[in-house]
């Protein structure tokens, strides 16, 4: 029996009710293209595969790669690799049938969740939906609104690219071994109105990073390097990073790039 490995952040989902709810949310169909990150022992894998013609698994743990290869399940493709280095854009572009929806799903390792979410942004134009289980605290920051203490750099960057919703809360008892934190499931759908060029996205990264570099300081201080181009209002100069809307950050990115 495979033992969960701490260095890979492994906690295996075992609550059948939660599993059913997540699979129903993903809503797998025969023509859908799905890649599951970190399948573990297959809590989601097996019910997903029963409704898909093919399911791709991305797994870094060699023992689990061997386990899934030995299972030899019809329609299952096992990819050994690090999700932080995997080319999700290339994966999405290479799917044979362009008609079916393209989804990325998984119970993400908590120790790499934020960098992995940023890594996946580069593939958002080819992916229809992402459904992930994450640490609840991370999901709350992802969906937080401007003005909230949870509103952060993560909130702005992901909300600029996705429409997101916290759809399910998951207690520690749903896992083996039990994590010390609560979990939550988030649905992420790339925004149809997203229109930033690569240069504008890079500017957004820079201005948001600067704004949140010292959360307690006013933007008068944090955005000093951009002051001559942004023409901040008196209210904005006295505001803090978490008080500014995603739409306004996007406006600033476009101004900086112009």
N, C-alpha and C positions, 0 to 999 in steps of 0.2 A: 504493500500500500504506500502511495506517495505521501511523504510528510511535507507540510507547508514550509517553505523556505523564507526566512525573515529577510534575507538580502534581496529577494525578488518581491518583497511586500505581499506575499501570498496569504490570502484569507479566502477559503472556499465557501461559496454560497451553498446552503443546504435546505433552506426553507422553501417548500414546494409552492406555497401560496405566493411568495415573492417572485419565485422563478416564473410561475404562470403569468403573473402580472407583467413582468418585463417582456416575456415572449409575446404576449398579447399586444403590448405597446409597439414592439418592433414590427409585428404583423407580417411575418414572413410569407412569401408566395413563391411559386416555382420559378418565375422569371426574374426574381430579385437577385442582386449581386451583393453579398454580405461578406465582410471580413471581421472576425472576432479577435480582439486583442486579449491575450492571456486567458485561454479557455479553462485552465485549471483541470479539474477532473470531469468537466463537461456538464455542469448544472444547466447552462444555457445551450451548450453545443448540441446535445442530443435532441432536445425538442425543436431547436431551430432547424436542424438538418432534416427532420421528418417532414418539413414543409418546404424545403429548398431543393433545387436540382444540384446545386453545388454550394459548399460553404468553405471559405478559406480561414485557416487558423494561423495566427501569428504568435509564436511562443519562443521565449528566450531560454527557458529551462530545458536542457538537453534530455533529462529524464522524462519530462512530459512530452517532448517531441517524439522520443522513442515509444512512449506509451500510446500516443495517438497513431503513430505509424503502424504499430502492431495491431491496433483495433481494425485497421483496413476497412473502414466504413465507406460505402458507396457515396460518391459525391463529395468526399472530404479531401481537401488539399491542405497539407501541413507545411507551413513556412517557418523555418528556424531563423530567428533574427530578433534584433533589438528594435522595438517600436519607435524609439527616439531617432533611429537612423533609417527606418524603412521609408521607401518612396511611395506614399499613399496616392500621390497624384498619378504616378506611372501605373500603379495597380488599377486605379479607376479608369484610366484611359485604355488599358489593355483588355478590359472585359469584352468578351466576344459579342454579346448581344447588347447593343446600346439602348435597347428599348426599356429594359427593366430598371427599377429604381436601384440606386447604389447606396449602401448603408455601411457605416462603421459602428461596431457595438463592442461592449465588453465591460467587465468588472475591473476597472483600471487600478493598477498598483498605486497606493496612496503616495509612495515616495517619489513617483515621477509624474504625477497627474498634471501639474501646472505646465512643466516644460513640454509634455506630450500634447496638451491642448493647443499650445502655441505652435508646435510642430505641424499639427493637423490643419492649421489655418491655410497653409500653402496649397492644400488639396481641396479646399472648400468649393471651388468653382466646378468640380467634377463630382462632388458627393451630395446626395439628396438629403441625407439625414444622419445624425450621430446620436446614439443612445448609450449613455454611460452611467455606471454606478461609481460614485466617488465619495470621498469623505464629505459629510453633510456641510461642514464649515466651508469647504471649497465651493460647493454648489451654491450656498447662500451668498458667497461673494460674487460668483458668476452672474447671478440674476438680480443682485442688489440694485436699487434705484439711486440716482443722484440725491445727495443729502443724507443718505444713510451712512452709519459708521462702517458698514461692510463694503461700501462702494470703494473700489480700488482700481489699480492699473489693470488687473485681470478683468474686472467688470467692464471697463471702457473698451479694451481691445477686443474682447469676445463679443460684446453687444454691438460693436461696430460691424462685425462680420456675420453674426448669427441672431436669429430669434430664438430665445431659450426659455425653457420652462422647467421648474422643479416639479416632477410628476409623481414621485413616490418617496416616502421616508422609510428607511430600513434600519431596524435596531441591531445591535451587536449580536444578539442571540441567533440571528439568521445565518451566522457564519461559523465555520470551524477552521482554525481556532478563532475565538471571539476577539475582534479588534477592541481597542480601548476607546474607540470613537463611534459616533453614529454615522450612518451612511445615507445617501440619497441618490435617486436616479434623476438624471437630467436629459431632456430631449433638446437637441440643437439642430436647427434648420437654417442653412445659409440664407442670408437676407437677399431677396430678389432685387431690392433697390440699391444694393452695394455697387458703387461706381468709382471707387478709388483706384488710381493707377498704382503701380509698384512704388513709384517715387512718393506719391501722396501717403501710401501706407507707411512707408519708412519715416516720413515726417510725422505721422500720427504716433508712431512708436516713440520718436524722440521727444515730442511735446508732452505726451502723457507720462513718460518716464521722468521728465524734468518736473512736471507739476506735482507728481506724487513722491518726489525724492525726499522731501521733508514734510510729512503730512500736516504737522502743526503750524507750519509757516504759511503766510499769505502768498498768493500767486505773484504779488508784487516782487517778492524775493525769488521764488522758485522759477518764475518765467522771465527773469531779468534778461537772459540771453536772447529772448525772442521779442522783447518789449518794443523795439523799433518797428517791427513788422506787424504785430498783432493789434496794436492800438486798443488795449484792454480798457473797458469802462471803469469808472471809479468803483462801482460795485464789484466788478471782477478782480480788480487789484487787491481788494480787501478780502476776497473770498479765499477759501481753501480748495484744494484739488477735488475733494469729494462733493463739493457744492456745484460743480459744473456738469452740465448734461453731456451725454455722448454726442448728440448732434452738434453741440458747440465745439467740442474737441475736433470733430470731423471738419467743421468750418475752418478752424485754426490750421489744421493740416493742409487744407487746400490753399489757404492764404500763404503759408510758408513756402509751399512748392511752386506757387505761381511765378 
